[in-house]
Each structure stands twice: as structure tokens, then as C-alpha cells.
Amino acid sequence: MRKKDNPLKSTGGLAILKGNLAPEGCVVKLAGHNILNFRGAARVFDSEEAAFAAIERAGSKPATLS
């Protein structure tokens, strides 16, 4: 257990995002990475199941983040 004066992240575990895919903004849980900015192509899916199906079809190619 961590004490409140020694957090894993100084900014907390959530971030508010805004952009062309979320013009009114959205909330994302920050877990497992330290990327603060991302610029690149996005794939949009109508459901979580469709997103997972696309991942399974693509195989285990690593993601490229900048």
C-alpha cells in the first residue's frame, strides 16, 4: 500500500482528453504508460467487440507511439 504523500503519479490516474475524436472531451484512465502527447492516425470502432476483433485479426504487432 502506498501513502498519499508518495503517489505513483503526481497528477493522478485520470486525464481529460479533447480533440477531433472527442470534441466535447473524454476521460481516460492512465495505466501502464507515461505518454502525455500523441499525434497520429486513429481507428474508430462502434463497439468494444469490434475493436477487439480488429486487434485479433491484426495479430501481435506492437503499437507505434511517438
N, C-alpha and C positions, 0 to 999 in steps of 0.2 A: 504494500500500500504506500502511495506517495503522499507527502504532506502538501498542503495547499501553498506553502511558500517555496516549493520545489516542483513546479509543473513540468510535464513533458514538453509542452509548447507554451510559450509566453502569451500567445494570442488566443488560446483555447482550441477546441476541436472542431469548430464550425466556421464557415466563411460564407459571405454573401457574394454571389456572382451576378454579373449583369453583362449583357451583350446581345448580339443579333439572335441567338437562340433562346435567350431569356430576357426580352426587353423590359419586363417588369421585375426582373431579378429572380433568384432562386437561392436555396440554401444547400450547401454541400458539406458532408462530413469529411474532414481531412484525416485520413488514416493511411499510414504506410508510405508517405512521400513528403517531400519538402518543396514541391514545385509551387511557386507563388504566381507565376505567369505562364500562360500557354497561348500560343498562336498557331493555328493550323486548321486543317480541314476537320470537319465533324461529320459523323454519320448519325442520322436521327432515325429512331425506331418508334413504332406505335405502341410497343409493349416491351416489358422486360423479357418475355419469352422470345420475341423476335430478335432482340439484342443477343441473347444467349445462343440462339440458333445460328446467328451470323458468326459469332465467336467460334462455335464448334466447327462450322464449315471452313473457317479460315485456318484451323489447326492451331499450333502453338507458336505462332510468330510473335516475337516480342514487340511491344509498342515502342514507337519512337516519339519521345517528348523532348522539347527544347526548353 
